Structures are given as C-alpha cells and as structure tokens.
C-alpha cells in the first residue's frame, strides 16, 4: 500500500517562502503569477492492511508528526 500526504499552510498564515518564489517568478517574467503557497509532499509505503485502518493510521501520523495542525492543513490518499 502507498500513502500520499499533502501538507499546506492554512489560509491566512503568511508564507515567506511562497512570496520569495512568487517574486523570483516575476523577475523571470512570469508576472501572471498572483500568489504562491509552498507545502510538503510525503510518500509512505505501508504494510498491507484494510483500507479503513490504513486511513486511520495515516490521519493519526499526520496529526502527531507530519503536520503542525496549528498552522497547517493536510490531506492524503491511500492506494492499494
């Protein structure tokens, strides 16, 4: 099984890295870019288990370690 986790800053939280990327893109001539938000992408290989158990475990991992739920949101997909 494979889990794909996406972690992003919550709306309203400043993203200085995103702003730096946006400014760099503008300097390269891509002035149509209005905003950039950066996040994290995490892939995990899981041992075989029922899909609902895998989802429960991945959500728990996100809340306990992979995302700072005070300032970040997360979503994930479990395949296999």
C-alpha positions as CSV (number, residue, x, y, z in Angstrom):
1,X,0.0,0.0,0.0
2,X,1.1,3.5,-0.6
3,X,0.0,6.7,1.2
4,X,0.4,10.1,-0.4
5,X,0.3,13.0,2.1
6,X,0.0,16.7,1.2
7,X,0.6,19.3,3.9
8,X,0.0,23.0,3.2
9,X,-0.2,26.2,5.3
10,X,-3.6,27.2,6.5
11,X,-5.3,30.1,4.7
12,X,-4.3,33.3,6.4
13,X,-0.9,32.1,7.6
14,X,2.0,34.0,6.0
15,X,4.2,32.0,3.6
16,X,7.5,33.8,3.2
17,X,9.0,31.0,1.0
18,X,6.0,31.3,-1.3
19,X,6.4,35.0,-1.5
20,X,10.1,34.6,-2.4
21,X,9.2,32.1,-5.2
22,X,6.5,34.4,-6.5
23,X,8.9,37.4,-6.6
24,X,11.5,35.2,-8.4
25,X,9.0,34.1,-10.9
26,X,8.0,37.8,-11.5
27,X,11.7,38.6,-12.1
28,X,11.8,35.8,-14.7
29,X,8.9,37.4,-16.5
30,X,6.1,35.3,-15.2
31,X,4.0,38.3,-14.0
32,X,0.7,36.4,-14.3
33,X,1.5,34.5,-11.1
34,X,-0.7,36.1,-8.4
35,X,0.2,34.0,-5.4
36,X,2.4,31.0,-4.4
37,X,2.0,28.8,-1.4
38,X,4.5,26.1,-0.7
39,X,3.9,22.8,1.1
40,X,5.2,19.3,1.7
41,X,4.5,16.1,-0.2
42,X,5.2,12.8,1.6
43,X,5.0,9.3,0.2
44,X,4.9,6.3,2.5
45,X,4.9,2.6,1.8
46,X,2.6,0.7,4.2
47,X,2.3,-2.9,5.0
48,X,-0.9,-4.5,3.7
49,X,-4.0,-3.8,5.9
50,X,-7.7,-2.9,5.4
51,X,-8.1,0.4,3.7
52,X,-10.0,2.0,6.6
53,X,-7.2,1.0,9.1
54,X,-4.6,2.5,6.7
55,X,-6.6,5.8,6.5
56,X,-6.9,5.9,10.3
57,X,-3.2,5.3,10.8
58,X,-2.2,7.9,8.2
59,X,-4.5,10.5,9.7
60,X,-3.0,9.8,13.1
61,X,0.5,10.1,11.7
62,X,-0.3,13.5,10.2
63,X,-1.8,14.8,13.4
64,X,1.0,13.6,15.6
65,X,4.1,14.2,13.4
66,X,3.8,15.1,9.7
67,X,1.7,18.3,10.0
68,X,1.7,21.1,12.6
69,X,-2.1,21.3,12.8
70,X,-2.0,24.7,14.4
71,X,-0.8,26.3,11.2
72,X,-1.0,23.5,8.6
73,X,-3.8,21.5,6.9
74,X,-3.3,18.0,5.5
75,X,-5.0,15.7,3.1
76,X,-3.9,12.2,1.9
77,X,-4.7,9.4,-0.4
78,X,-4.2,5.7,0.3
79,X,-3.7,3.4,-2.7
80,X,-3.5,-0.4,-2.9
